Amino acid sequence: MNLSLSHFEAAILFALLTSLVFGVVTKKTDQERIKYGLQTFGYFVLALFGIAWAMKLGHG
Amino acid sequence: MANTAVSAPTAAPSAPFQKVVTAVALAWLLPGAGHFFLKRPIRGAILSASVVVMFAFGLLMRGAMFEWLWTSADMLTTLIYCGGYIANNAAGVPYYLATWMGYVQPDVAGHVHDYGTKFLAGAGLLNVLAMVDAYEIVTGEKD
């Protein structure tokens, strides 16, 4: 079985799983963990769109 | 006269060390198991699911495993391949199971394969974070 994901889907999946782990291992309380996980995911998505637009504009 | 009331020895120094080694080794071999061993089942389950799902997606996207390739001619190639090999191994049993069951995927062009390769290495690196977390819990640096 081969899975074919788009760039966006694969990057979002990577961001989601990585944010989960970052949230769990970084902070001390559950509330801080959830907040940090969501924050990290948001930064990933922001960077994803930022880099995508930069590449689009860079290529003209 | 020498004082005969010698205080009882504190806990054997080997006991905490054994616990540290067990927790970190479990965290490496079975993602999340170190946290289960340290009675943090929810965090263990989240870490386990994250690492295993990322590794599984890497396999489904037919990502390539890295080989140990040491060449003095090109340090960047050495860094990428040896680093990737270490990252793949850090995933523990999922990696050894996949290679034992004959998973072989040559490094071919295509964004899906490329993401798959990064997912396989990324799963190992996330497991390294889980191992460090288990170490910090067992040494009391973290709750």
N, CA and C atoms of all chains as a GROMACS GRO file, in nm:
protein
  609
    1MET      N    1   0.085  -0.120   0.000
    1MET     CA    2   0.000   0.000   0.000
    1MET      C    3   0.088   0.125   0.000
    2ASN      N    4   0.063   0.209  -0.097
    2ASN     CA    5   0.137   0.335  -0.104
    2ASN      C    6   0.045   0.451  -0.073
    3LEU      N    7   0.094   0.540   0.007
    3LEU     CA    8   0.014   0.656   0.046
    3LEU      C    9   0.064   0.776  -0.033
    4SER      N   10  -0.027   0.849  -0.089
    4SER     CA   11   0.015   0.967  -0.165
    4SER      C   12  -0.048   1.092  -0.105
    5LEU      N   13   0.031   1.166  -0.032
    5LEU     CA   14  -0.018   1.290   0.029
    5LEU      C   15   0.039   1.409  -0.047
    6SER      N   16  -0.035   1.518  -0.044
    6SER     CA   17   0.018   1.641  -0.103
    6SER      C   18   0.121   1.701  -0.008
    7HIS      N   19   0.196   1.800  -0.057
    7HIS     CA   20   0.292   1.870   0.029
    7HIS      C   21   0.224   1.922   0.155
    8PHE      N   22   0.107   1.984   0.132
    8PHE     CA   23   0.036   2.048   0.243
    8PHE      C   24  -0.008   1.944   0.346
    9GLU      N   25  -0.066   1.835   0.300
    9GLU     CA   26  -0.115   1.731   0.392
    9GLU      C   27   0.000   1.670   0.472
   10ALA      N   28   0.111   1.640   0.401
   10ALA     CA   29   0.225   1.579   0.469
   10ALA      C   30   0.286   1.676   0.572
   11ALA      N   31   0.296   1.804   0.533
   11ALA     CA   32   0.356   1.902   0.623
   11ALA      C   33   0.267   1.925   0.746
   12ILE      N   34   0.134   1.927   0.725
   12ILE     CA   35   0.041   1.946   0.838
   12ILE      C   36   0.049   1.826   0.932
   13LEU      N   37   0.056   1.706   0.874
   13LEU     CA   38   0.066   1.585   0.957
   13LEU      C   39   0.195   1.586   1.039
   14PHE      N   40   0.305   1.624   0.974
   14PHE     CA   41   0.434   1.634   1.044
   14PHE      C   42   0.424   1.736   1.157
   15ALA      N   43   0.363   1.851   1.126
   15ALA     CA   44   0.349   1.958   1.226
   15ALA      C   45   0.266   1.911   1.344
   16LEU      N   46   0.158   1.840   1.316
   16LEU     CA   47   0.067   1.794   1.421
   16LEU      C   48   0.138   1.697   1.517
   17LEU      N   49   0.206   1.597   1.460
   17LEU     CA   50   0.271   1.496   1.544
   17LEU      C   51   0.389   1.556   1.620
   18THR      N   52   0.464   1.642   1.555
   18THR     CA   53   0.578   1.705   1.621
   18THR      C   54   0.532   1.798   1.733
   19SER      N   55   0.425   1.873   1.709
   19SER     CA   56   0.372   1.964   1.812
   19SER      C   57   0.324   1.886   1.934
   20LEU      N   58   0.262   1.771   1.908
   20LEU     CA   59   0.216   1.686   2.019
   20LEU      C   60   0.332   1.649   2.110
   21VAL      N   61   0.440   1.601   2.048
   21VAL     CA   62   0.557   1.559   2.126
   21VAL      C   63   0.622   1.679   2.196
   22PHE      N   64   0.636   1.789   2.123
   22PHE     CA   65   0.695   1.910   2.185
   22PHE      C   66   0.614   1.952   2.307
   23GLY      N   67   0.481   1.950   2.292
   23GLY     CA   68   0.395   1.989   2.403
   23GLY      C   69   0.413   1.898   2.523
   24VAL      N   70   0.422   1.768   2.498
   24VAL     CA   71   0.431   1.672   2.609
   24VAL      C   72   0.565   1.681   2.682
   25VAL      N   73   0.674   1.696   2.607
   25VAL     CA   74   0.806   1.687   2.671
   25VAL      C   75   0.860   1.821   2.723
   26THR      N   76   0.797   1.932   2.681
   26THR     CA   77   0.861   2.059   2.712
   26THR      C   78   0.817   2.121   2.844
   27LYS      N   79   0.689   2.122   2.870
   27LYS     CA   80   0.639   2.198   2.985
   27LYS      C   81   0.608   2.110   3.106
   28LYS      N   82   0.574   2.177   3.216
   28LYS     CA   83   0.559   2.104   3.342
   28LYS      C   84   0.414   2.071   3.380
   29THR      N   85   0.320   2.160   3.347
   29THR     CA   86   0.180   2.132   3.380
   29THR      C   87   0.101   2.101   3.253
   30ASP      N   88  -0.012   2.032   3.271
   30ASP     CA   89  -0.092   1.993   3.154
   30ASP      C   90  -0.143   2.115   3.077
   31GLN      N   91  -0.182   2.218   3.151
   31GLN     CA   92  -0.233   2.339   3.085
   31GLN      C   93  -0.122   2.403   2.998
   32GLU      N   94  -0.001   2.409   3.055
   32GLU     CA   95   0.112   2.465   2.980
   32GLU      C   96   0.144   2.379   2.859
   33ARG      N   97   0.131   2.248   2.874
   33ARG     CA   98   0.161   2.156   2.764
   33ARG      C   99   0.066   2.177   2.648
   34ILE      N  100  -0.065   2.186   2.680
   34ILE     CA  101  -0.166   2.206   2.575
   34ILE      C  102  -0.141   2.339   2.504
   35LYS      N  103  -0.117   2.442   2.584
   35LYS     CA  104  -0.094   2.576   2.528
   35LYS      C  105   0.030   2.575   2.437
   36TYR      N  106   0.139   2.514   2.485
   36TYR     CA  107   0.262   2.512   2.407
   36TYR      C  108   0.247   2.428   2.280
   37GLY      N  109   0.176   2.315   2.291
   37GLY     CA  110   0.152   2.230   2.174
   37GLY      C  111   0.074   2.306   2.067
   38LEU      N  112  -0.033   2.375   2.107
   38LEU     CA  113  -0.113   2.452   2.012
   38LEU      C  114  -0.032   2.566   1.951
   39GLN      N  115   0.047   2.630   2.038
   39GLN     CA  116   0.132   2.741   1.992
   39GLN      C  117   0.233   2.692   1.887
   40THR      N  118   0.296   2.579   1.917
   40THR     CA  119   0.395   2.523   1.824
   40THR      C  120   0.331   2.486   1.691
   41PHE      N  121   0.211   2.425   1.700
   41PHE     CA  122   0.140   2.388   1.577
   41PHE      C  123   0.108   2.513   1.495
   42GLY      N  124   0.064   2.617   1.564
   42GLY     CA  125   0.034   2.744   1.497
   42GLY      C  126   0.157   2.800   1.427
   43TYR      N  127   0.272   2.795   1.493
   43TYR     CA  128   0.396   2.845   1.432
   43TYR      C  129   0.435   2.761   1.309
   44PHE      N  130   0.416   2.629   1.321
   44PHE     CA  131   0.445   2.542   1.206
   44PHE      C  132   0.360   2.582   1.086
   45VAL      N  133   0.229   2.601   1.110
   45VAL     CA  134   0.137   2.635   1.001
   45VAL      C  135   0.172   2.772   0.943
   46LEU      N  136   0.204   2.864   1.032
   46LEU     CA  137   0.243   2.998   0.989
   46LEU      C  138   0.368   2.991   0.900
   47ALA      N  139   0.467   2.915   0.944
   47ALA     CA  140   0.591   2.900   0.868
   47ALA      C  141   0.563   2.831   0.734
   48LEU      N  142   0.472   2.734   0.737
   48LEU     CA  143   0.436   2.661   0.616
   48LEU      C  144   0.380   2.756   0.510
   49PHE      N  145   0.283   2.838   0.551
   49PHE     CA  146   0.225   2.933   0.457
   49PHE      C  147   0.326   3.041   0.417
   50GLY      N  148   0.405   3.087   0.514
   50GLY     CA  149   0.506   3.189   0.485
   50GLY      C  150   0.607   3.141   0.382
   51ILE      N  151   0.659   3.020   0.402
   51ILE     CA  152   0.759   2.966   0.309
   51ILE      C  153   0.695   2.938   0.173
   52ALA      N  154   0.571   2.888   0.175
   52ALA     CA  155   0.501   2.859   0.049
   52ALA      C  156   0.484   2.988  -0.033
   53TRP      N  157   0.442   3.095   0.033
   53TRP     CA  158   0.426   3.223  -0.038
   53TRP      C  159   0.560   3.278  -0.084
   54ALA      N  160   0.662   3.263  -0.001
   54ALA     CA  161   0.796   3.310  -0.039
   54ALA      C  162   0.846   3.237  -0.164
   55MET      N  163   0.820   3.107  -0.169
   55MET     CA  164   0.863   3.030  -0.287
   55MET      C  165   0.783   3.071  -0.410
   56LYS      N  166   0.652   3.091  -0.389
   56LYS     CA  167   0.566   3.130  -0.503
   56LYS      C  168   0.610   3.267  -0.558
   57LEU      N  169   0.632   3.362  -0.467
   57LEU     CA  170   0.674   3.495  -0.511
   57LEU      C  171   0.815   3.493  -0.568
   58GLY      N  172   0.902   3.410  -0.509
   58GLY     CA  173   1.040   3.399  -0.556
   58GLY      C  174   1.050   3.343  -0.695
   59HIS      N  175   0.960   3.252  -0.727
   59HIS     CA  176   0.962   3.191  -0.861
   59HIS      C  177   0.891   3.277  -0.965
   60GLY      N  178   0.817   3.379  -0.919
   60GLY     CA  179   0.752   3.471  -1.010
   60GLY      C  180   0.624   3.416  -1.073
   61MET      N  181   3.720   0.590   7.224
   61MET     CA  182   3.654   0.472   7.170
   61MET      C  183   3.574   0.508   7.045
   62ALA      N  184   3.588   0.425   6.948
   62ALA     CA  185   3.520   0.455   6.822
   62ALA      C  186   3.369   0.446   6.838
   63ASN      N  187   3.302   0.533   6.771
   63ASN     CA  188   3.156   0.532   6.775
   63ASN      C  189   3.106   0.413   6.692
   64THR      N  190   3.032   0.325   6.763
   64THR     CA  191   2.984   0.204   6.693
   64THR      C  192   2.849   0.227   6.626
   65ALA      N  193   2.785   0.338   6.661
   65ALA     CA  194   2.652   0.363   6.604
   65ALA      C  195   2.668   0.419   6.462
   66VAL      N  196   2.695   0.333   6.373
   66VAL     CA  197   2.711   0.374   6.233
   66VAL      C  198   2.574   0.382   6.167
   67SER      N  199   2.552   0.494   6.102
   67SER     CA  200   2.420   0.508   6.038
   67SER      C  201   2.405   0.407   5.924
   68ALA      N  202   2.283   0.366   5.904
   68ALA     CA  203   2.256   0.268   5.799
   68ALA      C  204   2.288   0.329   5.663
   69PRO      N  205   2.344   0.250   5.574
   69PRO     CA  206   2.376   0.305   5.442
   69PRO      C  207   2.249   0.348   5.370
   70THR      N  208   2.265   0.454   5.295
   70THR     CA  209   2.149   0.501   5.218
   70THR      C  210   2.123   0.405   5.103
   71ALA      N  211   2.025   0.438   5.022
   71ALA     CA  212   1.986   0.348   4.912
   71ALA      C  213   2.108   0.313   4.827
   72ALA      N  214   2.111   0.190   4.783
   72ALA     CA  215   2.224   0.144   4.702
   72ALA      C  216   2.237   0.232   4.578
   73PRO      N  217   2.361   0.278   4.551
   73PRO     CA  218   2.377   0.368   4.438
   73PRO      C  219   2.340   0.304   4.304
   74SER      N  220   2.343   0.170   4.301
   74SER     CA  221   2.313   0.106   4.173
   74SER      C  222   2.163   0.108   4.142
   75ALA      N  223   2.080   0.122   4.246
   75ALA     CA  224   1.935   0.117   4.223
   75ALA      C  225   1.884   0.230   4.133
   76PRO      N  226   1.914   0.358   4.166
   76PRO     CA  227   1.867   0.464   4.077
   76PRO      C  228   1.928   0.452   3.938
   77PHE      N  229   2.056   0.413   3.931
   77PHE     CA  230   2.122   0.399   3.802
   77PHE      C  231   2.050   0.295   3.716
   78GLN      N  232   2.016   0.182   3.781
   78GLN     CA  233   1.944   0.077   3.708
   78GLN      C  234   1.810   0.129   3.657
   79LYS      N  235   1.744   0.209   3.741
   79LYS     CA  236   1.614   0.263   3.702
   79LYS      C  237   1.629   0.360   3.585
   80VAL      N  238   1.736   0.440   3.591
   80VAL     CA  239   1.762   0.534   3.481
   80VAL      C  240   1.785   0.458   3.351
   81VAL      N  241   1.872   0.357   3.358
   81VAL     CA  242   1.905   0.280   3.238
   81VAL      C  243   1.780   0.210   3.185
   82THR      N  244   1.702   0.150   3.276
   82THR     CA  245   1.581   0.078   3.233
   82THR      C  246   1.482   0.174   3.166
   83ALA      N  247   1.459   0.290   3.230
   83ALA     CA  248   1.362   0.385   3.174
   83ALA      C  249   1.406   0.434   3.036
   84VAL      N  250   1.534   0.470   3.025
   84VAL     CA  251   1.582   0.524   2.897
   84VAL      C  252   1.585   0.414   2.789
   85ALA      N  253   1.628   0.294   2.828
   85ALA     CA  254   1.633   0.184   2.731
   85ALA      C  255   1.493   0.147   2.684
   86LEU      N  256   1.397   0.144   2.777
   86LEU     CA  257   1.259   0.115   2.738
   86LEU      C  258   1.204   0.223   2.646
   87ALA      N  259   1.236   0.350   2.682
   87ALA     CA  260   1.189   0.463   2.601
   87ALA      C  261   1.245   0.454   2.459
   88TRP      N  262   1.368   0.405   2.448
   88TRP     CA  263   1.429   0.392   2.315
   88TRP      C  264   1.365   0.275   2.238
   89LEU      N  265   1.362   0.158   2.300
   89LEU     CA  266   1.319   0.038   2.228
   89LEU      C  267   1.171   0.042   2.192
   90LEU      N  268   1.087   0.075   2.288
   90LEU     CA  269   0.942   0.081   2.264
   90LEU      C  270   0.895   0.223   2.291
   91PRO      N  271   0.873   0.302   2.187
   91PRO     CA  272   0.835   0.442   2.209
   91PRO      C  273   0.721   0.457   2.310
   92GLY      N  274   0.745   0.538   2.412
   92GLY     CA  275   0.644   0.562   2.515
   92GLY      C  276   0.655   0.469   2.635
   93ALA      N  277   0.726   0.356   2.619
   93ALA     CA  278   0.732   0.257   2.727
   93ALA      C  279   0.807   0.310   2.850
   94GLY      N  280   0.902   0.399   2.829
   94GLY     CA  281   0.974   0.458   2.941
   94GLY      C  282   0.880   0.535   3.033
   95HIS      N  283   0.783   0.604   2.973
   95HIS     CA  284   0.687   0.681   3.052
   95HIS      C  285   0.587   0.588   3.122
   96PHE      N  286   0.550   0.480   3.056
   96PHE     CA  287   0.463   0.381   3.122
   96PHE      C  288   0.536   0.322   3.243
   97PHE      N  289   0.665   0.292   3.226
   97PHE     CA  290   0.747   0.238   3.334
   97PHE      C  291   0.754   0.337   3.451
   98LEU      N  292   0.756   0.466   3.419
   98LEU     CA  293   0.765   0.569   3.523
   98LEU      C  294   0.627   0.616   3.568
   99LYS      N  295   0.524   0.539   3.531
   99LYS     CA  296   0.386   0.567   3.573
   99LYS      C  297   0.335   0.703   3.523
  100ARG      N  298   0.364   0.730   3.397
  100ARG     CA  299   0.307   0.847   3.328
  100ARG      C  300   0.235   0.795   3.203
  101PRO      N  301   0.124   0.720   3.224
  101PRO     CA  302   0.063   0.650   3.109
  101PRO      C  303   0.006   0.740   3.002
  102ILE      N  304  -0.050   0.855   3.040
  102ILE     CA  305  -0.112   0.941   2.937
  102ILE      C  306  -0.004   1.000   2.847
  103ARG      N  307   0.103   1.052   2.910
  103ARG     CA  308   0.213   1.107   2.830
  103ARG      C  309   0.279   0.997   2.748
  104GLY      N  310   0.292   0.880   2.808
  104GLY     CA  311   0.350   0.766   2.736
  104GLY      C  312   0.267   0.730   2.614
  105ALA      N  313   0.134   0.731   2.631
  105ALA     CA  314   0.046   0.695   2.519
  105ALA      C  315   0.055   0.798   2.408
  106ILE      N  316   0.060   0.927   2.445
  106ILE     CA  317   0.069   1.032   2.342
  106ILE      C  318   0.202   1.021   2.266
  107LEU      N  319   0.312   1.001   2.342
  107LEU     CA  320   0.443   0.989   2.277
  107LEU      C  321   0.449   0.865   2.189
  108SER      N  322   0.399   0.755   2.241
  108SER     CA  323   0.399   0.630   2.165
  108SER      C  324   0.322   0.646   2.035
  109ALA      N  325   0.200   0.701   2.047
  109ALA     CA  326   0.116   0.718   1.927
  109ALA      C  327   0.184   0.810   1.826
  110SER      N  328   0.242   0.920   1.875
  110SER     CA  329   0.305   1.016   1.783
  110SER      C  330   0.420   0.952   1.707
  111VAL      N  331   0.508   0.883   1.780
  111VAL     CA  332   0.626   0.824   1.715
  111VAL      C  333   0.584   0.712   1.620
  112VAL      N  334   0.496   0.624   1.666
  112VAL     CA  335   0.457   0.509   1.583
  112VAL      C  336   0.378   0.554   1.460
  113VAL      N  337   0.287   0.651   1.478
  113VAL     CA  338   0.209   0.699   1.363
  113VAL      C  339   0.301   0.767   1.262
  114MET      N  340   0.397   0.847   1.311
  114MET     CA  341   0.489   0.912   1.218
  114MET      C  342   0.572   0.808   1.144
  115PHE      N  343   0.619   0.707   1.215
  115PHE     CA  344   0.698   0.602   1.152
  115PHE      C  345   0.614   0.526   1.048
  116ALA      N  346   0.489   0.493   1.086
  116ALA     CA  347   0.400   0.419   0.996
  116ALA      C  348   0.372   0.499   0.869
  117PHE      N  349   0.348   0.630   0.885
  117PHE     CA  350   0.325   0.713   0.767
  117PHE      C  351   0.452   0.718   0.680
  118GLY      N  352   0.567   0.718   0.743
  118GLY     CA  353   0.693   0.714   0.668
  118GLY      C  354   0.704   0.589   0.583
  119LEU      N  355   0.663   0.476   0.642
  119LEU     CA  356   0.665   0.350   0.566
  119LEU      C  357   0.562   0.353   0.453
  120LEU      N  358   0.442   0.403   0.485
  120LEU     CA  359   0.336   0.407   0.383
  120LEU      C  360   0.371   0.499   0.268
  121MET      N  361   0.452   0.601   0.295
  121MET     CA  362   0.495   0.691   0.188
  121MET      C  363   0.622   0.640   0.121
  122ARG      N  364   0.662   0.518   0.158
  122ARG     CA  365   0.779   0.452   0.100
  122ARG      C  366   0.905   0.537   0.114
  123GLY      N  367   0.926   0.587   0.235
  123GLY     CA  368   1.048   0.662   0.263
  123GLY      C  369   1.169   0.569   0.266
  124ALA      N  370   1.285   0.624   0.242
  124ALA     CA  371   1.408   0.544   0.242
  124ALA      C  372   1.473   0.546   0.380
  125MET      N  373   1.534   0.433   0.416
  125MET     CA  374   1.613   0.427   0.539
  125MET      C  375   1.757   0.469   0.504
  126PHE      N  376   1.822   0.532   0.598
  126PHE     CA  377   1.960   0.576   0.574
  126PHE      C  378   2.058   0.463   0.605
  127GLU      N  379   2.168   0.462   0.532
  127GLU     CA  380   2.277   0.368   0.560
  127GLU      C  381   2.391   0.445   0.624
  128TRP      N  382   2.475   0.370   0.696
  128TRP     CA  383   2.595   0.431   0.755
  128TRP      C  384   2.696   0.452   0.643
  129LEU      N  385   2.712   0.576   0.600
  129LEU     CA  386   2.801   0.605   0.487
  129LEU      C  387   2.904   0.708   0.530
  130TRP      N  388   3.023   0.661   0.561
  130TRP     CA  389   3.129   0.750   0.609
  130TRP      C  390   3.226   0.777   0.496
  131THR      N  391   3.229   0.900   0.450
  131THR     CA  392   3.323   0.934   0.344
  131THR      C  393   3.393   1.064   0.379
  132SER      N  394   3.525   1.062   0.367
  132SER     CA  395   3.601   1.182   0.401
  132SER      C  396   3.595   1.285   0.288
  133ALA      N  397   3.549   1.242   0.171
  133ALA     CA  398   3.548   1.332   0.056
  133ALA      C  399   3.440   1.439   0.069
  134ASP      N  400   3.327   1.403   0.129
  134ASP     CA  401   3.215   1.496   0.137
  134ASP      C  402   3.154   1.489   0.276
  135MET      N  403   3.189   1.588   0.358
  135MET     CA  404   3.144   1.585   0.498
  135MET      C  405   2.993   1.600   0.511
  136LEU      N  406   2.932   1.676   0.419
  136LEU     CA  407   2.786   1.697   0.427
  136LEU      C  408   2.713   1.564   0.404
  137THR      N  409   2.761   1.488   0.305
  137THR     CA  410   2.701   1.356   0.279
  137THR      C  411   2.717   1.266   0.401
  138THR      N  412   2.836   1.270   0.460
  138THR     CA  413   2.861   1.188   0.580
  138THR      C  414   2.765   1.228   0.691
  139LEU      N  415   2.750   1.360   0.709
  139LEU     CA  416   2.663   1.410   0.816
  139LEU      C  417   2.518   1.368   0.793
  140ILE      N  418   2.471   1.380   0.670
  140ILE     CA  419   2.331   1.346   0.639
  140ILE      C  420   2.307   1.196   0.655
  141TYR      N  421   2.397   1.115   0.600
  141TYR     CA  422   2.373   0.970   0.603
  141TYR      C  423   2.394   0.912   0.742
  142CYS      N  424   2.504   0.951   0.808
  142CYS     CA  425   2.529   0.896   0.943
  142CYS      C  426   2.426   0.950   1.041
  143GLY      N  427   2.392   1.078   1.029
  143GLY     CA  428   2.289   1.135   1.116
  143GLY      C  429   2.155   1.068   1.094
  144GLY      N  430   2.122   1.046   0.967
  144GLY     CA  431   1.997   0.978   0.933
  144GLY      C  432   1.993   0.836   0.985
  145TYR      N  433   2.106   0.769   0.976
  145TYR     CA  434   2.115   0.631   1.026
  145TYR      C  435   2.091   0.627   1.177
  146ILE      N  436   2.153   0.720   1.248
  146ILE     CA  437   2.133   0.727   1.393
  146ILE      C  438   1.986   0.760   1.425
  147ALA      N  439   1.928   0.854   1.349
  147ALA     CA  440   1.787   0.891   1.371
  147ALA      C  441   1.695   0.773   1.344
  148ASN      N  442   1.722   0.697   1.237
  148ASN     CA  443   1.640   0.578   1.209
  148ASN      C  444   1.649   0.478   1.324
  149ASN      N  445   1.770   0.455   1.372
  149ASN     CA  446   1.789   0.359   1.482
  149ASN      C  447   1.722   0.406   1.610
  150ALA      N  448   1.712   0.538   1.629
  150ALA     CA  449   1.653   0.591   1.752
  150ALA      C  450   1.505   0.559   1.764
  151ALA      N  451   1.441   0.519   1.653
  151ALA     CA  452   1.299   0.483   1.660
  151ALA      C  453   1.278   0.351   1.733
  152GLY      N  454   1.384   0.274   1.752
  152GLY     CA  455   1.376   0.150   1.830
  152GLY      C  456   1.310   0.035   1.754
  153VAL      N  457   1.223  -0.037   1.823
  153VAL     CA  458   1.164  -0.159   1.768
  153VAL      C  459   1.092  -0.137   1.633
  154PRO      N  460   1.016  -0.029   1.615
  154PRO     CA  461   0.952  -0.012   1.484
  154PRO      C  462   1.053  -0.017   1.368
  155TYR      N  463   1.170   0.045   1.388
  155TYR     CA  464   1.274   0.043   1.284
  155TYR      C  465   1.329  -0.098   1.265
  156TYR      N  466   1.363  -0.164   1.378
  156TYR     CA  467   1.422  -0.298   1.366
  156TYR      C  468   1.323  -0.398   1.308
  157LEU      N  469   1.194  -0.381   1.343
  157LEU     CA  470   1.090  -0.469   1.291
  157LEU      C  471   1.076  -0.450   1.140
  158ALA      N  472   1.075  -0.323   1.097
  158ALA     CA  473   1.059  -0.294   0.954
  158ALA      C  474   1.175  -0.352   0.874
  159THR      N  475   1.298  -0.333   0.923
  159THR     CA  476   1.414  -0.384   0.848
  159THR      C  477   1.418  -0.537   0.854
  160TRP      N  478   1.381  -0.592   0.970
  160TRP     CA  479   1.380  -0.738   0.985
  160TRP      C  480   1.278  -0.802   0.890
  161MET      N  481   1.165  -0.731   0.870
  161MET     CA  482   1.061  -0.784   0.781
  161MET      C  483   1.090  -0.754   0.634
  162GLY      N  484   1.207  -0.700   0.609
  162GLY     CA  485   1.252  -0.684   0.471
  162GLY      C  486   1.214  -0.554   0.403
  163TYR      N  487   1.183  -0.450   0.481
  163TYR     CA  488   1.150  -0.322   0.418
  163TYR      C  489   1.274  -0.262   0.353
  164VAL      N  490   1.268  -0.249   0.224
  164VAL     CA  491   1.378  -0.187   0.150
  164VAL      C  492   1.318  -0.088   0.052
  165GLN      N  493   1.367   0.033   0.055
  165GLN     CA  494   1.317   0.133  -0.038
  165GLN      C  495   1.435   0.217  -0.086
  166PRO      N  496   1.469   0.206  -0.214
  166PRO     CA  497   1.577   0.292  -0.264
  166PRO      C  498   1.535   0.438  -0.262
  167ASP      N  499   1.633   0.524  -0.251
  167ASP     CA  500   1.608   0.668  -0.246
  167ASP      C  501   1.574   0.716  -0.388
  168VAL      N  502   1.448   0.741  -0.414
  168VAL     CA  503   1.406   0.784  -0.547
  168VAL      C  504   1.348   0.925  -0.541
  169ALA      N  505   1.337   0.986  -0.658
  169ALA     CA  506   1.285   1.123  -0.664
  169ALA      C  507   1.134   1.124  -0.641
  170GLY      N  508   1.085   1.232  -0.588
  170GLY     CA  509   0.940   1.245  -0.566
  170GLY      C  510   0.913   1.299  -0.428
  171HIS      N  511   0.817   1.391  -0.418
  171HIS     CA  512   0.798   1.457  -0.289
  171HIS      C  513   0.740   1.364  -0.183
  172VAL      N  514   0.660   1.264  -0.225
  172VAL     CA  515   0.600   1.172  -0.126
  172VAL      C  516   0.710   1.085  -0.063
  173HIS      N  517   0.798   1.029  -0.147
  173HIS     CA  518   0.910   0.950  -0.095
  173HIS      C  519   0.998   1.035  -0.002
  174ASP      N  520   1.020   1.157  -0.046
  174ASP     CA  521   1.106   1.248   0.030
  174ASP      C  522   1.047   1.277   0.169
  175TYR      N  523   0.916   1.304   0.171
  175TYR     CA  524   0.849   1.324   0.300
  175TYR      C  525   0.856   1.196   0.384
  176GLY      N  526   0.839   1.082   0.317
  176GLY     CA  527   0.845   0.954   0.388
  176GLY      C  528   0.979   0.934   0.458
  177THR      N  529   1.088   0.969   0.386
  177THR     CA  530   1.222   0.958   0.444
  177THR      C  531   1.235   1.047   0.567
  178LYS      N  532   1.180   1.168   0.555
  178LYS     CA  533   1.187   1.262   0.669
  178LYS      C  534   1.099   1.216   0.784
  179PHE      N  535   0.986   1.154   0.753
  179PHE     CA  536   0.899   1.102   0.859
  179PHE      C  537   0.969   0.989   0.935
  180LEU      N  538   1.040   0.902   0.862
  180LEU     CA  539   1.110   0.790   0.927
  180LEU      C  540   1.219   0.842   1.020
  181ALA      N  541   1.297   0.939   0.971
  181ALA     CA  542   1.403   0.996   1.054
  181ALA      C  543   1.342   1.080   1.166
  182GLY      N  544   1.235   1.154   1.134
  182GLY     CA  545   1.168   1.239   1.234
  182GLY      C  546   1.111   1.158   1.350
  183ALA      N  547   1.057   1.040   1.319
  183ALA     CA  548   1.002   0.955   1.425
  183ALA      C  549   1.112   0.919   1.526
  184GLY      N  550   1.231   0.888   1.474
  184GLY     CA  551   1.344   0.856   1.562
  184GLY      C  552   1.385   0.976   1.647
  185LEU      N  553   1.384   1.094   1.584
  185LEU     CA  554   1.424   1.215   1.659
  185LEU      C  555   1.321   1.251   1.766
  186LEU      N  556   1.193   1.230   1.736
  186LEU     CA  557   1.091   1.253   1.839
  186LEU      C  558   1.110   1.154   1.954
  187ASN      N  559   1.151   1.032   1.918
  187ASN     CA  560   1.175   0.934   2.024
  187ASN      C  561   1.296   0.972   2.110
  188VAL      N  562   1.392   1.041   2.051
  188VAL     CA  563   1.506   1.092   2.130
  188VAL      C  564   1.455   1.191   2.235
  189LEU      N  565   1.361   1.278   2.194
  189LEU     CA  566   1.302   1.373   2.290
  189LEU      C  567   1.229   1.298   2.401
  190ALA      N  568   1.160   1.190   2.364
  190ALA     CA  569   1.089   1.110   2.465
  190ALA      C  570   1.189   1.045   2.561
  191MET      N  571   1.304   1.002   2.508
  191MET     CA  572   1.407   0.941   2.593
  191MET      C  573   1.463   1.044   2.691
  192VAL      N  574   1.488   1.164   2.641
  192VAL     CA  575   1.540   1.271   2.728
  192VAL      C  576   1.438   1.305   2.836
  193ASP      N  577   1.310   1.309   2.798
  193ASP     CA  578   1.204   1.338   2.894
  193ASP      C  579   1.199   1.230   3.002
  194ALA      N  580   1.209   1.103   2.959
  194ALA     CA  581   1.208   0.992   3.056
  194ALA      C  582   1.328   1.004   3.151
  195TYR      N  583   1.442   1.042   3.096
  195TYR     CA  584   1.562   1.061   3.180
  195TYR      C  585   1.540   1.171   3.284
  196GLU      N  586   1.481   1.282   3.238
  196GLU     CA  587   1.458   1.394   3.331
  196GLU      C  588   1.356   1.358   3.438
  197ILE      N  589   1.259   1.276   3.403
  197ILE     CA  590   1.160   1.234   3.504
  197ILE      C  591   1.226   1.143   3.607
  198VAL      N  592   1.303   1.047   3.560
  198VAL     CA  593   1.361   0.949   3.653
  198VAL      C  594   1.469   1.011   3.742
  199THR      N  595   1.534   1.117   3.693
  199THR     CA  596   1.635   1.183   3.776
  199THR      C  597   1.574   1.294   3.863
  200GLY      N  598   1.444   1.315   3.849
  200GLY     CA  599   1.375   1.413   3.934
  200GLY      C  600   1.385   1.556   3.887
  201GLU      N  601   1.439   1.577   3.768
  201GLU     CA  602   1.447   1.714   3.715
  201GLU      C  603   1.312   1.763   3.667
  202LYS      N  604   1.223   1.668   3.643
  202LYS     CA  605   1.090   1.703   3.591
  202LYS      C  606   0.988   1.614   3.658
  203ASP      N  607   0.864   1.667   3.669
  203ASP     CA  608   0.758   1.590   3.732
  203ASP      C  609   0.712   1.476   3.641
   0.00000   0.00000   0.00000
